């Protein structure tokens, strides 16, 4: 009898243990289901470019995406969302969850200037958080092939002589940095210009090569060299003091005798929604720093006319974003640029 009772007790205890174990597993499953999945493991990361394919932003994003994907151990897809000087892409990032899967590949032109100069843009520069800067781009003066200029000073002389029929230039949109810089150039040299806005630099380059516009101030990209060699346009000067190896042959703005103290560059980087959790931002920043340490990537960036950033700490990134927002606000005030609708 005692043997039978012991066996019954064992069976009952085993059944109870199994029931308890099953209950614990169910609770654990419920807890796991309630917790957010670790980043990044759920889906591909979208690197959102605010311009159409073929421009310098698109080229830079595609150069960066492959080594970045290896560093973060996740699929990274480049997504082109053009229009409204980057605000359409900005709205897409801000409308998405703050989970790190939608990253804005942009510059102050789109996330700082655009909302400051255009009342139709409803987001603020502070709605984004800078993950890490990537590179500084060289701005260059391009003209149509048959414009009879061979230097910046010759361009200035021609522009001053063309007041009756102002030279037409293309930019990536009203209120863009390239719009502001070119208007300031005209003001400084005493020559009016005719502004033709586009949705991206690829379209600007196409019309410049076709002779529909006279000139443009844009970030350099390697594809420009091919157009210059094919005599589809002229690469006249740089607006940067320091030039990457690929542009050492180009005359910097400091060579001009008619224009002094007119140096402009623009940096680009990765940005996310400001409310993105700190651990996700840290993961993205660490992967970016690892990517920027890749010598092959740095070489390709330099070939595209970019000067790569070195690693920044979290505090340096925060301070950079704060300083840059203040600097661009000051520039708009100094230029007395009126907000557009």
N, C-alpha and C positions, 0 to 999 in steps of 0.2 A: 504493500500500500504506500509505504513511504517513498518507494521508487516511483510509483505512478504519480504521486503528488509532486515529487521533485520535478518530474518530466513536465507536468502540467505547468508548474511554476516557471520552468525554463522557457516553455513555449510562450506562456503569457508574457514573461519578461521580454523575450525576443520580439514578440509582436509589439509590445509597448515601445521598445527601443527603436524598432523600424518606424513606428508612427511618429515618435519624437523626431527622428532623423528626417523623415519626410517633411514634417512641419518646419523644422529648421531650414531645410533646403528651400521650401516655399517662401519662408520669410526672407532668406538671403536673396532669392531670385527677385522678390518684390523690392528689396533695398537696391539691388543692382539696377533694376529697371527704373527706379526713381532717380538714380544718379546719372548725370550727363556723361556721355562717352568721352574717353580721353581724347585730347587733341594732339595730332591730327590722325584719325583712324577711320572716320566714317565715310567721307566723300572727297573728291578732288578739290583742291584749292583753286579758286579763280583769280587770276592776276588780271585785273580790269584796267585796260588801257583806254584813256579818254579820247582817242583819235582813231581814225580808220587805218587799215593795214597799209604798210608801205612808207610811213613816216618815221622820223627818228625815234619817237616814243615807242612805236611798235617794234622797231628794230632792236632797241635797247631791252625791251621786255622779253623778247624771244632769245636774246643772248643770255639774259639773266635766268630765265625760267628753268633751263635744264640743270645747271649746277645747283640752283636753289632747291629743286625737287630732290636731288640726291642728298643735300644737306639736311632737309627736313623729313626725308624718307616718306614722301607722299607725291602723288600725281599733281602736277601744276599745269593748268590750262590757261593760255592767254586768250582773253576775251576783249574784242574791240567794241567799245560803246561810244560812238562819236556824236558830237553835236553840242552846241551852246557853250563853247569854250570849256568843256569838261564837266559842266554841271549835270548833264544827263547821267554820265557815269558816276558822278558824286552822289546823286540821288539814289542810284541803284545800290551803291554800297551802303548808304545810310538806311535804306528801306529793308535791307537784309538783316538777319539776326547778327548780333555782335559775337560771333563764334569763331572768327578768324579765318573763315573759308572764303571770304570776299575781301581781297586786298586791292587797294587803289594804287596803281603804278603811275604816280603823277609828280607834280612839281608845284611851287607856289603859284604858277600861272593859273592853275585850275582850282586849287583848294584855298588859296588866300586871296589872290587878286579878283577872281571871278565873283565871289560874294560881296567883295568890298566895292566893286565898281558897277555892278549890275543889280538893280533892285528886283529884277525878276528871279534872281537866284535866292532861294529861301534859306539855305543852310548858312552857317557861320564857319569861319576858319577853325574855331575851337570845337566844332562837331567832329573833327577828325583828330586822330592821334598819330603822330609820326612814330613809326616802328624803328626806322634807321635810314639815314641818307645813303644814297648809292654812289652818285657821281655828280660832278659839275660839268656842264656842257659848254662848248665854245660857240658863241654866236658869231655868225658871219654875214657879210653883205654879198648878196647874189644879184646879178643883173641879167637881163636878156642878152643873148649873144651879140646882137647888132647895136647895143648901146655903146657909144664910143667913149668908154672910160677904161683906164688901166690901173687906177689907184683910187683910194678914198678921196683924195684931194681933187682929182679930176671929176669924180662923181659929184662932189659938193659944188664945184664950179658949174657943171652942167645943170644941176638942180636949181641953182640960183638963176641961171639963164632961162629956165623953163617956167617962169611964174605965170606966163600967159596961158600955158597948157601944162599944168603940174604933172610931174611923173606919177604914175600909178603903182601902188605897191600892194602886195597881198599879205594877209596875216591869218592866224588860225581863229580869229574872231574878235568882235568888238570888246574892248576892255582887256584883251590879252596882253601879256607882257610885251610881245612883239609889236602890238598896236601902240602901246604907250611909249616904248623906246623909239619907234620910228617917228611918232608925232613929236617927241622931244627932240629928236635929231633935226627935224624940219624947223622947229622953233629955234634951236641953237644956231643953225646955219642961215636962217632967214629965207627958207624956201617952203612953200606950201606943197603938200602931197595929196594925192587922191587915194583914199583907203578902199580896198576891195577885200571884205572879209570872206573867209572860207571855213569849212568844217574841220580842216586838218592840213598839215604841211604837205602831205602827198598831193593834194589838189593844187596847192600853191605852186609846187614845183612843176606840176604838169602844165599849168597855164603860163608859168614863167618860161619853160622850155618852148612852149608854143607861141610866145611873143604876145600873149593877151595882156600881160602886165609888164611893167618896166623893171621892177626890182623887188627884193624881199630881204628882211632881216630874220634869220631862222637859226636854230641850232644846227651845227654841222652834222652830217651823217656820211658814211663812206660812199653811199650810192651817188652823192653829188659829184665825186671825182669822175665817175663814169660819164655823167652828163657833160661835165666840163671837157673831158677828153673827146667826146663826140661833138663838141662845139654846139651844144644845145643851150648853154648858159655860161656866164662868167663868174668865177669866184674871185671877188675883188679885194676884200679885206676882212680882218677879224675885229671884233669889238672887245677882245680879251687881251690882257697884258701877258698872261702866261699861256703857252700853247702846248698841247700834247705832242708827242713825237710825230704823229701823222700829219700835223699842220705846221711843222717847223719852217716849211718853205713859204708860209703865208705871212704877209706883212701885218703886224699888230696895229691896233688903233693908235698907239703911241708914236708911230712913224708919221702921222698926219701933222702938217703945219697949219692947217685951217681949222682943225678941231682938237681941242685939248680937254683933258679931264672928262672923258666920255667912255668909261669902261663898264661893260655889263657882262655878266655871266648868269647862268641859272642852274640850280641844283635840282636833282630829282631823287625820289626815294619811295619807300613803301609806307602807306598809311592805312589805318583801319578806323572803324567806328570808335569814337572816343570812349564809349561804354564797354569796350571789349575787356574781358577779365584780365587782370595782371599776369597770371600764369601763361595765358595764351600769347599775350604780347611778348613776354619773356622768351617763349619758345620761338616765336617768329624772329625776334631780334637776334637770338643766339644762332639761328640758322642763317640769317643774313650776314652776320659777322663771319661765320665759317665760309660762306659763299664768297665774300669779298676777299678772303685770304687766298682764293684760288688763283694762281699766277696766270693760267690760261684765260680766265675770265677778265682779269685786269688788262691783259694784253689786248683782248678783243675790244674792251671798252675804250682803250686808248686809240685803237685803230678807228673807232667810231667818233673820235674827237672828244672823248670824255676823260676826265681826270677822276679816278676812283677815290672814294673816301676810305680812310683807315677805320679801324674799329672804334666805336663810340660807346661809352658807358650809358646806362639808363639815364643818369643825371645829365650827361652831356646832350643826349637826344632831347630830353624835356626842355633844357635851356635853349637849344638851337631852335626848336619850334617856337618857343615864346619870343625869342629875339627876332626871328624872321617875320613873324606876324607884325610885330611892332615896326620893323624896318620897312615893310611894304606899305603899311598905313602911312608912314612918314613920307615915302616916295610919292604916293598918290596926292598927299597934301602939298608937297613941294611942286609937283607938276600941275597942281590946280585942275586935276581931272574931274570933270563933272560926272556924277553917277548917271548911267544910262538906264532906260526903262525896258 
